[in-house]
Amino acid sequence: MQRPNGSVNRPAVCGGSRPWKGWSHGNNHTSSKRYPPEVRERAVALVFSAIESTGERHGQVMRIARQLDIGPETLRQWVRQAEIDGAAILA
C-alpha cells in the first residue's frame, strides 16, 4: 500500500508497521494482577456462603467477582481449586 508521501507500508519490513500503542508487555496486564491470600480466601468463602444461603450456584461467582473487582474466571478457578482441596481433605 502506497502512502501519500510515496513511502510504502510493508509490515514485514523493519519500520513498516508499528505495534498498537495500547499493548503492554509489562506486568500492567490485568491477568498478571496478584491478589493477597486473604482476598482469595474471603472471596471463595463469600461464594460458598452465597451458594449455601441461596441454594443456587448459577451466577454467584460472577456477582461476587464484580462486587470485589476480581476477574470472574480467576474467582471461578479459586472456587474450583477450593472444592478440589476440600474433597481431598474429606477423603
N, C-alpha and C positions, 0 to 999 in steps of 0.2 A: 504494500500500500504506500503510495507516494504522498508525502505531506506537501502543503503549500510552499514551503521553503526549498523543496527539491530533495530533502533527505528521505530515506526510506525506513519504515518501521519494520524491522525484522527481529522477532522475538528470540530467535536462535543466535543472533549476532550480539556480541557484547554491546551493551548500551541501547539495544533495540527496544527494550521494554523495561519498565520499572515495576517493582513489586508494589502491591497495594499498600498505601500508607497506613492503613488501619491494622495491618497484620503485625503481630508482635511475636518475636522469637524468645522473649524472656519469660519470667515467671508471672507475668501480669495476666495470663490467660485464666479464666475462671475455673477451668478444670484442674489447674495446679494449686488452687486455693486449699490451704490446710486448715483444719478445724481442731481446736483443743479437744482432748479426750472427754472432758466434761460436757462439751457441747454435743458430742456424738452420743454419749450415754444418756443425756437428758432428752435429746431428740428421739432416740429409739424408745425410751421409756414413755414419752408422750404418745408415740404411735401405738404401742401396746396398750396403754391406758385408754386411748380413744377407741381402739378395736374392741376392747373388753366392755367399755361403757355403752357403746352404740350397738354392739353385736354385728357391726358391718365393717368389712375390711376395705371395700371399694372406696377410693378417693381420700382415705385418711392420710396416706403418705404425701400426696400432692398438697393437701390442705395444710398440713403441718410444715412441710418444706417451704411453702410460700410464706407462712407466718414467721418462720425462723430465718428466712432468706438463705436457705440451703438448697442446692440443686436437688430436684426431685429424684433423679437417678442415683445420686450419692446417698441420699437418705434411704432409698429403696434397697441399695446394696448393704448399707449398715444393718437394716432390719433383717434382711435375708441372712446375713452373717450371724446376727444375734440369735436367730431361730436355729441355725445350724449349731452354734455353740451351746445353746440351751438344750438341744436334743442330745448332744454329746455328753453333757453333764448329767442329764436324766438317765442315760443308758447305762 
